[in-house]
Amino acid sequence: MRDLLSGALDVYLSSVANRTNQVMKVLTVLSTIALPALVVSGFYGMNVKGLPAADSTYGVVLVILLMVGCTVLLLYLLKRFRWL
């Protein structure tokens, strides 16, 4: 009986660990997708002179396109490596 109970406990702990790994994978993918936008917005959120495209009339559009482009590139790479 002790071996049967120990085997059942091992199976249960394995299934819990597998679910935890799936949750961690999803959280990793979400944070990877959000990272470029957070870095670029943090960089341009600082009040310093001389940032690229800061004085341009289309600077905001260029920065947004940069963030969206990086996010799309990461989504493509994640799909290519079969993480999504």
Phi and psi in degrees as a GROMACS rama.xvg file:
@    title "Ramachandran Plot"
@    xaxis  label "Phi"
@    yaxis  label "Psi"
@TYPE xy
-63.9791  -41.7895  ARG-2
-65.8789  -38.594  ASP-3
-65.0827  -42.8575  LEU-4
-67.8058  -38.5852  LEU-5
-65.1596  -40.0827  SER-6
-64.3845  -40.8671  GLY-7
-65.4764  -39.0395  ALA-8
-65.7227  -39.832  LEU-9
-63.1393  -41.0703  ASP-10
-64.1866  -43.4288  VAL-11
-63.1509  -45.5289  TYR-12
-65.8109  -33.7209  LEU-13
-65.6315  -41.7187  SER-14
-67.7007  -36.8648  SER-15
-65.7466  -41.2  VAL-16
-65.2201  -38.5089  ALA-17
-64.6742  -41.6727  ASN-18
-64.6465  -40.0592  ARG-19
-62.6081  -40.5196  THR-20
-63.7874  -38.0557  ASN-21
-65.6967  -41.4372  GLN-22
-64.5494  -42.6926  VAL-23
-64.943  -35.0243  MET-24
-65.1862  -43.4359  LYS-25
-63.8034  -44.1398  VAL-26
-64.95  -36.4831  LEU-27
-65.7823  -43.022  THR-28
-64.1775  -43.9026  VAL-29
-63.3294  -42.402  LEU-30
-70.2738  -32.7632  SER-31
-66.3333  -37.9466  THR-32
-69.3158  -36.816  ILE-33
-81.2605  -18.4078  ALA-34
-59.423  -47.8751  LEU-35
-62.021  -40.9698  PRO-36
-64.2703  -38.7836  ALA-37
-67.7505  -39.5061  LEU-38
-67.3661  -46.8595  VAL-39
-66.4943  -43.1989  VAL-40
-68.0154  -33.4575  SER-41
-68.1376  -37.2141  GLY-42
-67.6586  -44.7564  PHE-43
-81.9521  -9.66008  TYR-44
-79.7047  -14.7549  GLY-45
-75.8709  143.501  MET-46
-91.9375  75.2951  ASN-47
-125.164  154.341  VAL-48
-86.6169  151.875  LYS-49
89.0744  13.7025  GLY-50
-71.1223  142.217  LEU-51
-60.5035  133.788  PRO-52
66.0355  14.7305  ALA-53
-76.4636  -32.8375  ALA-54
-94.7435  -3.51428  ASP-55
-74.9358  152.529  SER-56
-70.0946  -27.565  THR-57
-107.401  25.8621  TYR-58
-62.7319  -42.7574  GLY-59
-64.3911  -40.6021  VAL-60
-65.1642  -41.1731  VAL-61
-64.0812  -40.5076  LEU-62
-66.9949  -42.1357  VAL-63
-64.5209  -41.2248  ILE-64
-63.7825  -36.6063  LEU-65
-62.3876  -44.9493  LEU-66
-64.7487  -45.3529  MET-67
-65.9719  -40.3508  VAL-68
-62.3872  -43.56  GLY-69
-64.086  -39.4932  CYS-70
-66.6072  -42.271  THR-71
-65.1825  -39.9097  VAL-72
-62.4654  -42.6597  LEU-73
-64.7666  -40.641  LEU-74
-61.2096  -42.0317  LEU-75
-61.7399  -46.0222  TYR-76
-64.7231  -39.4  LEU-77
-66.4002  -37.5182  LEU-78
-68.476  -37.3481  LYS-79
-65.7172  -37.6128  ARG-80
-86.3042  6.70432  PHE-81
61.0573  41.0221  ARG-82
-92.4442  -18.7628  TRP-83
